[in-house]
Amino acid sequence: MRRFFIPLSAIQGQKVSLTGSDAHHLVHVLRKKVGDTFEATDGQSRRLILQIQAIQKEHVLCHICEAHLQKERTVSVRLFQALPKGPAWETILTTACELGVTEIIPVLSERTIYPHEITGTIKSRWLRLVEETAKKTGRLTTMTIHPVLHWKDVPSLLDSSSLKIMPWEGEKETSLRSLLETGESPPTVELLIGPEGGFSLQEAEEAKSWGFHTVSLGQRILTTATAVITTLANIYYSLDRFENSHPQ
């Protein structure tokens, strides 16, 4: 079921005002009428049940009937993704949002093909893709997109208490599975994924010095989008299993 995102600026006490495409979709696509209810979120982990009180030309006025605070996942994943070319980046954006990534940071590494002028930017299309994916998949929180970051600046955004993971085809000793089976259940995982050509040896050594564990994803070399899906799925499975077997 589609879940509407309500910006905090549109909430005044128990009153909500929907405008723009959301108001249009509610009235003209879903055919909602005064008195009908629908589900929404404020992007801050609150599931809201709203009832339509008035439909006007420019906006829809609603009342908050219910508000439930819910946590989506026990572990927060921050994805540092070296920018791939073509449609792969947009695939990664939507997939990461679907799977529950908290933050995504696009990175310019040695083998990315983008000009350095893109550093510090966020394209409006990226924001729209993530917002629409969140609505379709029923997320209660938004996935934050950071401005494009240069490789040398990655350490400035790292969390000192996180588990840092970097899949790398040059790693022959440690598998992702063996790392995740150590029993650790950190509140934050920071994942560093390379572009199509992977990370260079120098970058791998630098990442290690920043605290990243290089891991193998198996014998095959995966595309960057597949590496994201594979790694995220394993992280969530392993850490959710650990949490469920060690109740607080």
N, C-alpha and C positions, 0 to 999 in steps of 0.2 A: 504494500500500500504506500502510495506517495505520501511523504511527510514534508510539510511546509516548514521552511526556516523563517523565523520571525526575528528580525534584528532587535536588539534591546531598545533601540531608539523608538521602536513602534509600540512598545509596551508601556502603558501608564497604569500602574496598579493592576487591576483585573481587566483593564480594557486594552484591546489590540486593534490596530488599524492596518489593514493590508492594502497595498497599492501595486501598480504596475502589472507585470506579467503574472504574479501570484494571484492577484485579485481577478484578473482576466481568466486564468486557468480555473479558478475555483467556481466562478459563475458561469462561464461560457463553455468550458470543457467538461467539468464535473457536474454542472447543472445544479449546484447547491443553492438552496433557498433560505430565506429567513427562518430561523428555528432549527436548521440542520447543524450537525456537529461534524468536526473533522479533527485530525491529529496534526500536531505541529511540534516544533522544538525551538528553543531560544538559542541553540548552539552551545549551551552551557550545561549539558547533560540533563536538562529538564524535558520530560515528555508532557506535552500540553494537550488537553482536550478543549477545543474552542467551539463556541456556539455563535452562529451568525445572528446579529441583532438588527443590522440594517445594511442594505446594499445601495450604494450611491454611485454616481457616475464615475468618480475618480478613485473611490476606495470602498472597502468592505469593513464594517465595524463589527467587532466580535467581543465576546466575554469569555474569560478563562474559567471554565467549569471545574477542571482538575489540573493539578500540576504534580508530577512525580519525579523525584530526583533518582536517576539511574546511572550506574557506572557501566560503560561499554566493555572495557577489558581491564584485567588486573595489571597488565604491563603496557607501558607506553613505548611505541616504536617511533624513532626519528630516522627518516631515510635520507641519507646524503647520496644523491644520484648524479653521477657524471652524465652530462647531457648527451643523449644519443641523437642521431640524425633522423630525419623523416618522422613518420607517425609513431615511432617507438616511444617517444617521450610522452605523447598524449595517452598512449596505452598504459604506460607506467603510472601516470597521474590518476587515471580512473581506476586502475586495478588497486593501487595503494589506498585510495579513498575507500573502495569497496571492502578491502580487507581490514581496515581500521587503523591505518597509520595516522599518528597524531600530527606530525609535521614532516614536510618534505622540503629538502634544500637542494636545488639544482647547482651542480658544481662544474666549473671549467677545469678539466684535468689535461694532462699532456696530450692525449689522443682525441680529445673532443675537437670538433671542426668549427666551432663558433668563434666569431671575432671577440676580442676582449671588451669591446664596447658594450656587449650585452650584460656585463657585470653590473650588479645592482638593480637590475630590472625585473619586473614581473609582468607578463603579458596578460591583458584582460581576458583573452580566450582561455588561458589556463584557469583563471578564477571561475569563469562560467562553467567549464567542464567539471570542475570539482564540486561546485555548488549543485549542479544538476545531478551528478552522480550521488551526492549525499542525499538529495531528495528522493531519488529512485530507490535507494537501498535502505532508507530509514535510519540513517545515522542520527545520533542525538547530539553529536559535537561536530564542528567543522574541522577539516584537515587544513592546517595552516600551510600556505606556500610562502617560503622565504624568497627574497630577491636572489638572483643568480650570484653565486659565490665563487671567488677564485680559489684554486687548490690551496695556496699558501695560507688562506684565511680560515680554512676548516677548523683548526684548533681553537679559534676564538669562540666557536659556537658549541664546543663539546661539553658534555656534562661529566664532571669528574667522578661521579658515582655510578655511571652507566656501565653496562656490559657492551663492549664495542666489538663488532663483527664485520669482517671484510672478506667476502668470497674472492678467491684469487687462484687462477689456474696454476700458478707456480708453487702453491702449497701442496706438499706431498705427504706430510706427517699427520696433520690434524684435520679431521672431518668436521663438518657442521654438527653432525649427530653427536660425536664424542664431546664437543665443546658444550652442547646443550644438556648433556647428561651428567654434568658435573654436580648437579643439585642446586646450583645458584638460581635464585628467582629475583632478579633485580627489578626495581620499579621502572627502570628505563633501559631500553636497548637502542643503541645507535648503530645503524647499518650503513655500510659504505659499499656502493655498487658501481662498477666501472662502466665505461662506454663500450661500443662494439669491439674496439681493439684491445680492451682490457687495460689494466694498470701496468705501468712500467716497473721494472725492478726497483728503481730509485723511489718511486711513489709508494711501493709496498713497504720499503724500509722506513720511509717517513711515516707512513700510517702506523707501523708497529711502534715507532718512537712516540706516537700520540696515544698509544694504549690500545690499538686495535689488534684483535686476534685474527690472523689470516686463516681461512678455512677452505677446504676442498668441498665442492658440491658433487664430486664423483668423477668418473673417467671422461665423460663427454664435456666439451666446451659448450656452454649454453649461451643463447642470445641474452642480451642484457635484460629484456623484458621477462624472459623465462626465469632468469636468475632471481629477479625480484620476487616473482610468484613463489618459486621453490623455497627461497630463504624465508620469506614471511610466513608461509604455511607451516614450515618446520618450527619456526620460533613460536608461533601461537600455539601449535599443537603441544610442543614440549613444555612450555611454560604454563599453559593452562592445565595440563595434566599434573604438573608439579604442584600448582596451587590447589587443585582439587584433592590431591592425595595428602596435603598438609594443611588441614583446616586451621584457621586462626583461633 
